[in-house]
Amino acid sequence: MMTITFATALLITTSLIQLSAPPPEPLLPVPSPEQLAWQQLEYGMFCHFGINTFHNEEWTDGTKDPQSFNPSDFNGRQWVEVAKRCGMGYLVVTAKHHDGFAVYPTAHSDYAVTASPWRDGKGDVVREVADACHDLGVMFGFYLSPWDRHEPKYADPPAYDAHFKNMLRELLTNYGAVGEVWFDGAGSEGHVYDWDGYYGLIRELQPQALIAICGPDIRWVGNEQGVAPETLWNVVDRDEEQVWYPAECDVPIRKGQWFFHTDGEPQLRSVDEVLDIYYKSVGRGAVLLLNVSPDRRGLLPEKDVAVLDEVWRIVSETFKTNLAEGKAATASNERGGDPAFAAANAIDGDDATYWCTDDGVPEGMLIVDLGEPTTFNRSLIQEHIALGQRVESYKLEAMVEGEWIPVVEGTTIGYKRLDRFADVTATQVRLTVRARACPTIQAFGLYRAAE
């Protein structure tokens, strides 16, 4: 018969105790569930396709003959299949650009596909793209330009507002779930729109849809280069209050060309250029919306698709194996000594867990013992942004031959921070963060990208 000593009984009892340190209070403001889900998509495809496609122009003036819109081999599903295969979680299609030509059969304008020879006037670009998105699990969004260079009502703001809402209503009710509505601000200087009325209609008909750029849910990063600033806060001042307002980076894969041009192939960005954009957008905590222009066939051009495929192959291969995952981890402080907030949570591969310090401890240090000399040249850090964005600065160091050496440092982390650097071979790494409140580090990773 086994004898249980007092020390053994105490050890057993202690092991059964469930520590219950409370989670940190959210650092307001925080993302809505829809904003958080959108942020997790990380990467999307923009498709500018319309009457401009057939005139080698970016902004036609609303007078081009609708008979000129006639794609020879349109296949909206191909767009969505490429997006999904290349890691893009959503797709935004231009339903109407500044020229006023609608690529769906609107009942509120004669300047639309219904007046074109394509499919005898019975085609619907938005329908085929939306159906493919819903079928393949890609979030569907549409772009509807407030500026309209064709519509006569544009000169009468109240009449145009009613017209625009009619088009919005069609798009919001006829094409299934909508994840993002993209409002461009170009060309509208001096024109007064009923923005609140537009937003109210979207909230009524598609309450889960996020309103982007000229909207309250997603902000424009501020350039068309696809590059987010080194310091990127999701929390900004708007209308004299602090709100969660994440940034989207939009950029065309062909430099300066949102619509297809027959002589545009020399402007196609290289794989290295697109990768650099990826690291400077997604890798700085923003979401990347990469424009890929369908050609006059109505298909994504093969060479553009080849770049997308190679970019995603490299990204997938680079971030396939986290060299820190499952290693021994310690921290300068673990909230309440509770395993629910332990250092190991940052490297367990589980997005639901995170390492967190006690209240009143805005600085923390996470040390990962790699067990043996390990070579890496990429790092990943994520905050648990469901509880708000907190980190103001971070520093990564590596133990090399018994000495801590600096690897990389930066400011904000937010949803995700990716850093690139020369090969480092180390036995341990040390991440130090300074935050506005107790930091919540959801993920930490080390990776090695091939040349």
N, C-alpha and C positions, 0 to 999 in steps of 0.2 A: 504494500500500500504506500502511495506517495505521500510524503509529508510536505505540507505547504507551510513554509516559514512566513513570518510577518513581512519580511522584505519582498518575498515572492507575491504574497497577497496584495501588498501595496502596489507593486508593479502592474499586476493584473488589473486592479481597480483603476489605477491611473490610466492605463491604456484604453479603458472602456469609457472614460470621461470624454464627452464631446465638447470641445471648446466652442464658445459661442460669441466670439467678438462680433459686434455688429458691423455691417459693411459701412463704408464711408457715406456720408450724406452727399447727394449729387452736388456738383459745383455748377450752379445755374449760370446761363441757360444750357440745356442739353438737347440733343437731337430728338426729333419726333421719331416714332418707329419707322415711318416712311423715309425720312432723311437718313437714318442709320442703315436701312436696307439698301438704299441707293448708294451710299458711300461704300458698302461692301461689294458692290458690282465693280468698282474701280475703273472700268475701261469700257467705252462704248464706241459705236460707229455712227457717224453723221453721214447722211446720203442726200446731197443736193442734186435734185433731178427735176427738170422742168423744161419750159420752152427755151431757156438760156442754153441748155445742152445742145441745141441744134443751131446755135448762132455764134459759137465761140465767144460769147460775152458773159460777163459776171452779172451785170445789171442791165437787162433790156428795159425799154421804157414803157412797156404796156401796149405797144402797137404792133408787135410781131404777129403775123398771121397764125392763128391756131392750127391751120392746116400743116404748118411746118413741124408740129409735134407728132412724130411717127416712129417710135422705136421699132426696130426690125425683129427683135428677138427678146422682148422683155421677159424677165424672170425675177420677180421680187424675192422669191424664195432663195435664189442663189445668194442674194445680198445677206440674208439672215443666216444661211448655212455657213457662209464665210465668217460672219461675225462670231457665231457660236464656236466654230472650230478654232478661231484665233483668240479666244479668251475674252471676248467682248460680251458683257452682260446685258447690254441694251442697245437699241437702235432708234435713232431719231430721223424721220423722213420729212422732207420739205413738202407740205401739202399745198402751200402757196408762198411764193417768194415775192419780192418787192414789185415785180412786174404784174402781179395780180392773176396770173394764170394758175388755175387750180388743177392739180393732177388727180383729182377725184371728181365724180359727177355731182357737183353742187347744184342745188335748185335755185341758188341765189345769184348766179352770174352766168353769162353766156361765154365768158372767156375761160374755157375749161376743156378738159379732155372730151367732153360731149360734142365740141365743135371741131374735133380733130378727126383725121381718117383712121387713127389707131383703133383697131378692133371695131371699126364702123361706129365710132363714137360711144361705144359701150364699155370701154376699159376703165379700170380703177386701180391706179398705182397704190393708193393707201390701203385698199382692201387686201390686195395680194401680200403686201408687206406686213400688215397687221395680222392677217391670218397665219402667215408663216412664223411670226414672232410668238404668237400664242401657242402654236403647234410645237415649236422647238424650244420653248422655255426661255425666250429672250424678251426682256421687258420692252414694250412698245411705247414709242413717243413720237410726237409730231411737232413740226415747226410751222407756225402760221405767222407770216409777217404782218404786223399792224400797218405798215406803210403799204400803200397800193397805188401804183402808177397808172392803172387802167380804170379803176372804178370811179365813175362820175360822182358818186355820193361822197367821195373822199373830201371834197371841198366843203361839205356840210357836216361838221363833226357829229351832231346828234343823229343825223340820218345814217352816217357811216358807222357809228357805234352800233346801231340796230342791225345793220348789214353784217358787221363783223361778228356780232353775237350769234346771228343766224348761222354763219359758217362754223363758228365754234361749236354750236349746239349739234350740228351734223357730225362733226368729227368726234365729239364726246359721247354721242349716243349710238352711232352706227358701226363702230369698229371694235367693240369689246373693251377690255380693261386698258386704260391709258396710264402709263407710269410717269411720263414727263411731258409738259407742254412748254415749248421753247419760243419765247417772244424776243425778237430782235429789236434793237432800238435804232437801227440805222435809218437815215433818211427822214426821221420824224421830227426834226428840230422845229419847234414852234407849233406843232400840231397837238391839240389837247385830246386825249383819249379818256374814255371811261374805264380806267384801269380797275377800279373797285368793282364795277359791273362785270368786267371780264373775269376777275378772280372769283366773284361770287357765283358765277355760272359754273365755273370749273369745280368749285367746292360743292355745289349742289349736285352736279351730274357725275363727277369722278372725284369723290372726296379724298381718295388715296393718291391722286396725281400730284406731282410736284411741279411748281411753276418756276421756270428758270429764266435767268438773265434779267429781263424786265419783269421781275416777279419776286415774291416774298420768300421763296424756299431755297433757291440755288442762285448764287451770284456768279457773274462773269469774273474770271481771274484778272482781266484787265488788259490782255493782249491776245493776238491771234497767232502766237508762236508756240502755244502749248506748254508754256513754262510758268510754273508757280514760283513765287518768291521763296527765298531760303527760310524766311520766317513767315509762317502761314497760320493764322488763328482762324478757327471756325466761328468764333464769337466776335461779333462786330457791333458797332453802334449804328442803329438805323432808326430814324424817326425818334431820336432822343431816348432810345432804350437799347439795352443789350439783348441781342438775339443770336440764335444759332443760324448761321448763314454760310454753308460750306461752298467752296469754290469749284467751278468746273473749267477745265482748260480745253478750248477748242482750237483745232489747227488742221489745215488740209494736208494730206499726204503728198500732194503736188503743190510746190511752193507758190503761194499767191493765187491758187486756183481752186475755188470751191465747186464750180461746175466743170464738167468735162470740156476740154479743148482738144481739137484734132491734132494740134501741134504741141500738146502739153507734156508728152512723155519725158522730154529732157528735164522737166521740173520735178520729176518723181524723186522723192527723198530716198536715200540709201537706207539699208538696214541699220547701219550704225547711227544715222541721224534720227531715225524713229526710236531706236533704243535710248538714245540720249534724251529725247523728249519724254519717253516713258519714265526714266529715272528722275527727271526734273518736274514731273507732274504727279503721277501716282506715288513716286518716291519722295515727294515732299508733302504728302497728305491731301492732295487734290484728287479729283476724278478727271480722267482724260477722255474727251470726245474727239476721236480722230475721224476727219472727213475723208471718205473715199467716194469719188464721183463715178456713178454709173455712166457708161458711154452711150453712144447713139443706138446701140443695139438694145440698151436697157439692161446691160450686164456690167459687173465690176470688171475692169480691165485685167487681163491675165498677169501683167507685170506688177501691177499694184497688189494683186492678191499674193503673188510670190513674195513680195516684201513683207506683207502681213504674216504669212505662214512662217517665214524665217524668223521674224521678230518673236513670235509666240513660241517657236521651238526653242529659241535661246533663253527666253524668260522662264519657260517651264523647266528646262534642263538646269538652269542656274539655281532656281529656288526649289528644286525637287528634294534635296537632302539637307536638313538643318543639322549642322555638325555639333550644335550645342544641345540638341534635344535629348532628354533623358540623362544628361550628365549631372554630376553633383553640383548643387547650387546652394549658396548661402547669401545672406543679406545683412546689411547693417541694422535693419529693423524689420520685423514682421508683425503685422497688425495683431496686437493682443496675444502674440505667440500662437495664433490659431493657424493650423494647416490650411484652412480655407483661403488664407492670404499669404502663403509661404512663397519663398523665392522660387521654389521648384515649379510653381504655377506658370511662370513666365516662359518656361521651356518645355511644357508638357504637350504642346500642340493642340490645346483645347481653348477655343475662343471664349468659352464661358467662364474661364478662371483667370485670375490675375494676381500678381504680387502687389501688396499694398502695405504702406507704413501706417503707424499710429497717427491719429489726429495730432496736429501740432508738430509733426515731423515732415516738413516739406522737402527735405533732402534725403536721398537714399542711395545705397551702393549695393549692387548685385554682382556677385562673383561666381563665375562658372568655371569649374575645374574640368578641363577637357581630357584629363587622364593620361594623355601622351601628346607629344608635339603634333600639332594639327595646323594645316595650312589653309587659309581662307583669304578672300579679298572682297567680300560683300557682307554687309550687316543689315539686319531688319529689326526695327523696334515698332511696337504698336501700343498705344494707350487704350484703355477700356473706355472709349468715348461715350458709351451709354451713360456714364457718370460725369461727363463733362471733359473738356480739354484742360490739362493742368500743367504740363511740363513746359518750362521756360528755357531750359538749356540742358544739354546732355554731353557726356564725354565717354569715349570708349578707349580703354587701354588694354595692352596685352603683356603678359609675362613672358619675356624672351631672355633666356639664359640668366634667370634669377632676378631680372630687373623689369619694373613696369615701364613700358614705353607708350607714348601717345599714338593712337591709330587715327581717330577722327573725332571731331566735336561739332556741335551745332546748337541750334536754338529750339524751335518747336518740333514736336513729334506728331501729335494729333492721331488721325486714323492710322497712318503708316509712314515710316521713315526708312528709306533705303539709301545706303551709302556705298560708294565704290572707292577702292583704294588698292595700292599695290599689294602683292602677296605678303602675308604675315604668317609666320610659323610660331605658334605659342602653345604653352601648356595650360595657361589660364587666361581668362579675360575679365575685365572689370568695367561695368557700366555704372556711371554716376549720373544721377539726375537731380535737378533742382526744379521745384514746381510751385505753383500758386497755392496748392493745398496738398495733402498727402498724395503722392503719385500712385497711379494705378497702371502697372505695366502688364498688359495682356499677353504680349509675345516678344520674345527676343530670339534672334537667330543669327547664325554665322554660316556663310555659304562660300563655295569656290566656283567662280565662273571660268570657263575655259577661255583661252585666247581667241 
